[in-house]
Amino acid sequence: MQRKKLKIQIRAFGYYSKFDIEAEDSIQGVEQAVLDKIGQNDIVWEHHDFLDNRKCLITYEEVNNGSGQHGIVRT
């Protein structure tokens, strides 16, 4: 299966983070790569008062030679 480079943004419970991952081109591949990155404990989380502390929003964008393809995952 093909691997893709993705830019991930997480807005969750009043915090924000942005990072890049490389993942297989499948929902399960992206989920696992995000969980692996979170598990490494090297993500910088910024506290923001303007973010809703009751919700979680994860967005991703495929990084491909300067162009992008966007997606949103809501929970």
N, CA, C and O of each residue as an XYZ file, in Angstrom:
300
protein
N       0.851     -1.185      0.000
C       0.000      0.000      0.000
C       0.893      1.244      0.000
O       1.952      1.259      0.628
N       0.462      2.261     -0.696
C       1.232      3.498     -0.840
C       1.228      4.311      0.460
O       0.221      4.366      1.166
N       2.360      4.934      0.761
C       2.474      5.804      1.935
C       2.385      7.249      1.480
O       2.855      7.602      0.399
N       1.771      8.088      2.322
C       1.610      9.505      2.017
C       2.066     10.350      3.191
O       1.978      9.937      4.347
N       2.556     11.544      2.874
C       2.929     12.503      3.907
C       1.707     13.375      4.181
O       1.092     13.901      3.253
N       1.356     13.528      5.460
C       0.172     14.283      5.859
C       0.514     15.320      6.917
O       1.350     15.076      7.788
N      -0.130     16.471      6.841
C      -0.028     17.490      7.881
C      -1.280     17.331      8.749
O      -2.399     17.408      8.242
N      -1.097     17.113     10.034
C      -2.182     16.870     10.989
C      -2.344     18.085     11.893
O      -1.356     18.646     12.365
N      -3.591     18.493     12.137
C      -3.889     19.529     13.124
C      -4.951     18.973     14.068
O      -5.978     18.449     13.637
N      -4.678     19.101     15.361
C      -5.623     18.624     16.374
C      -6.016     19.798     17.254
O      -5.166     20.498     17.803
N      -7.314     19.998     17.375
C      -7.879     20.979     18.309
C      -8.755     20.174     19.257
O      -9.813     19.678     18.870
N      -8.306     20.048     20.499
C      -8.994     19.155     21.423
C      -8.995     19.721     22.836
O      -7.943     20.010     23.406
N     -10.185     19.874     23.386
C     -10.363     20.197     24.797
C      -9.567     21.418     25.237
O      -8.987     21.436     26.322
N      -9.545     22.446     24.377
C      -8.863     23.692     24.696
C      -7.393     23.732     24.313
O      -6.700     24.692     24.650
N      -6.899     22.711     23.616
C      -5.497     22.654     23.211
C      -5.390     22.490     21.701
O      -6.327     22.034     21.047
N      -4.233     22.869     21.153
C      -3.985     22.817     19.716
C      -2.593     22.255     19.458
O      -1.646     22.554     20.186
N      -2.478     21.433     18.409
C      -1.181     20.922     17.994
C      -1.181     20.717     16.486
O      -2.221     20.436     15.890
N      -0.005     20.861     15.872
C       0.165     20.656     14.435
C       1.471     19.897     14.223
O       2.500     20.249     14.798
N       1.423     18.841     13.386
C       2.620     18.050     13.112
C       2.432     17.285     11.804
O       1.318     17.178     11.293
N       3.526     16.758     11.273
C       3.506     15.960     10.046
C       3.710     14.490     10.386
O       4.409     14.145     11.339
N       3.083     13.632      9.583
C       3.272     12.189      9.703
C       3.414     11.605      8.310
O       3.099     12.260      7.317
N       3.883     10.388      8.241
C       3.850      9.608      7.021
C       3.057      8.357      7.345
O       3.352      7.661      8.317
N       2.040      8.069      6.522
C       1.137      6.969      6.838
C       0.704      6.231      5.578
O       0.767      6.769      4.472
N       0.263      4.989      5.765
C      -0.335      4.238      4.669
C      -1.609      4.942      4.224
O      -2.255      5.626      5.017
N      -1.963      4.778      2.977
C      -3.128      5.435      2.396
C      -4.415      4.675      2.754
O      -5.070      4.087      1.893
N      -4.752      4.706      4.040
C      -5.990      4.083      4.526
C      -6.381      4.755      5.845
O      -5.543      5.362      6.512
N      -7.629      4.643      6.205
C      -8.095      5.230      7.466
C      -7.325      4.638      8.638
O      -6.870      5.363      9.522
N      -7.184      3.326      8.639
C      -6.479      2.660      9.736
C      -5.014      3.079      9.787
O      -4.455      3.243     10.871
N      -4.387      3.253      8.621
C      -2.993      3.679      8.578
C      -2.792      5.066      9.160
O      -1.842      5.307      9.904
N      -3.706      5.990      8.811
C      -3.621      7.356      9.336
C      -3.873      7.352     10.838
O      -3.134      7.990     11.588
N      -4.904      6.643     11.287
C      -5.201      6.572     12.724
C      -4.005      6.043     13.499
O      -3.639      6.599     14.534
N      -3.393      4.968     13.003
C      -2.262      4.365     13.714
C      -1.064      5.302     13.745
O      -0.381      5.393     14.765
N      -0.797      6.001     12.646
C       0.334      6.932     12.606
C       0.127      8.098     13.572
O       1.078      8.534     14.221
N      -1.105      8.610     13.677
C      -1.400      9.694     14.623
C      -1.221      9.189     16.050
O      -0.605      9.866     16.874
N      -1.751      8.012     16.347
C      -1.605      7.454     17.699
C      -0.136      7.204     18.047
O       0.290      7.460     19.173
N       0.633      6.704     17.082
C       2.068      6.488     17.315
C       2.770      7.805     17.624
O       3.597      7.868     18.534
N       2.449      8.854     16.876
C       3.073     10.173     17.096
C       2.694     10.716     18.473
O       3.545     11.249     19.185
N       1.428     10.584     18.850
C       0.996     11.036     20.181
C       1.717     10.239     21.268
O       2.110     10.796     22.293
N       1.886      8.956     21.045
C       2.557      8.096     22.020
C       4.030      8.402     22.211
O       4.607      8.019     23.229
N       4.655      9.081     21.259
C       6.075      9.432     21.380
C       6.305     10.589     22.350
O       7.444     10.860     22.733
N       5.227     11.276     22.750
C       5.293     12.388     23.706
C       6.204     13.526     23.250
O       6.785     14.219     24.085
N       6.338     13.728     21.935
C       7.148     14.846     21.464
C       6.304     15.903     20.755
O       6.844     16.774     20.072
N       5.006     15.832     20.911
C       4.097     16.816     20.329
C       3.994     18.004     21.282
O       3.853     17.837     22.494
N       4.068     19.200     20.712
C       3.917     20.416     21.505
C       2.441     20.803     21.491
O       1.867     21.047     20.430
N       1.827     20.860     22.677
C       0.424     21.249     22.812
C       0.360     22.684     23.314
O       1.010     23.033     24.300
N      -0.420     23.511     22.637
C      -0.603     24.902     23.041
C      -2.005     25.064     23.606
O      -2.977     24.602     23.008
N      -2.109     25.713     24.742
C      -3.422     25.980     25.336
C      -4.014     27.238     24.718
O      -3.349     28.270     24.629
N      -5.274     27.145     24.289
C      -5.976     28.277     23.705
C      -7.344     28.405     24.347
O      -8.131     27.459     24.343
N      -7.628     29.583     24.900
C      -8.919     29.814     25.540
C     -10.069     29.876     24.550
O     -11.214     29.615     24.920
N      -9.784     30.223     23.279
C     -10.866     30.356     22.311
C     -11.342     29.018     21.762
O     -12.372     28.968     21.089
N     -10.621     27.931     22.029
C     -11.049     26.611     21.571
C     -12.035     26.003     22.560
O     -11.875     26.148     23.773
N     -13.044     25.331     22.046
C     -14.060     24.684     22.879
C     -13.418     23.521     23.639
O     -12.858     22.612     23.026
N     -13.497     23.550     24.952
C     -12.858     22.499     25.750
C     -13.722     21.249     25.882
O     -13.382     20.341     26.640
N     -14.840     21.192     25.149
C     -15.703     20.011     25.178
C     -15.610     19.190     23.905
O     -16.222     18.124     23.823
N     -14.860     19.654     22.905
C     -14.850     18.989     21.606
C     -13.437     18.677     21.136
O     -12.453     19.241     21.616
N     -13.375     17.747     20.171
C     -12.115     17.365     19.547
C     -12.304     17.409     18.032
O     -13.247     16.819     17.503
N     -11.414     18.102     17.340
C     -11.453     18.199     15.887
C     -10.067     17.888     15.354
O      -9.084     18.522     15.738
N      -9.995     16.906     14.466
C      -8.731     16.518     13.849
C      -8.859     16.761     12.353
O      -9.785     16.254     11.719
N      -7.936     17.532     11.783
C      -7.930     17.757     10.343
C      -6.616     17.248      9.781
O      -5.602     17.193     10.476
N      -6.655     16.880      8.513
C      -5.432     16.435      7.858
C      -5.397     16.969      6.436
O      -6.430     17.232      5.820
N      -4.194     17.120      5.940
C      -3.971     17.623      4.591
C      -2.815     16.843      3.987
O      -1.751     16.725      4.594
N      -3.025     16.316      2.802
C      -1.960     15.600      2.125
C      -0.939     16.596      1.601
O      -1.298     17.581      0.957
N       0.328     16.339      1.878
C       1.415     17.187      1.415
C       1.995     16.509      0.172
O       2.538     15.406      0.235
N       1.859     17.220     -0.978
C       2.304     16.626     -2.225
C       2.813     17.716     -3.157
O       2.034     18.310     -3.901
N       4.102     17.979     -3.122
C       4.725     18.972     -4.010
C       4.046     20.330     -3.958
O       3.816     20.950     -4.996
N       3.728     20.791     -2.775
C       3.145     22.120     -2.619
C       1.647     22.173     -2.782
O       1.050     23.214     -2.505
N       1.003     21.096     -3.223
C      -0.460     21.101     -3.319
C      -1.029     20.278     -2.187
O      -0.318     19.486     -1.569
N      -2.297     20.460     -1.915
C      -2.896     19.749     -0.799
C      -4.265     19.205     -1.109
O      -4.956     19.681     -2.010
N      -4.641     18.211     -0.358
C      -5.971     17.639     -0.427
C      -6.434     17.551      1.008
O      -5.772     16.918      1.831
N      -7.572     18.180      1.335
C      -7.980     18.371      2.709
C      -8.996     17.319      3.156
O      -9.744     16.771      2.347
N      -9.003     17.054      4.454
C      -9.989     16.183      5.057
C     -10.208     16.581      6.497
O      -9.324     17.158      7.130
N     -11.388     16.274      7.022
C     -11.715     16.588      8.404
C     -12.304     15.365      9.070
O     -13.128     14.664      8.483
N     -11.879     15.109     10.299
C     -12.443     14.050     11.110
C     -13.009     14.703     12.345
O     -12.269     15.344     13.092
N     -14.288     14.562     12.583
C     -14.919     15.151     13.776
C     -15.288     14.062     14.757
O     -15.743     12.983     14.375
N     -15.081     14.366     16.053
C     -15.506     13.434     17.094
C     -16.338     14.140     18.103
O     -16.795     13.524     19.066
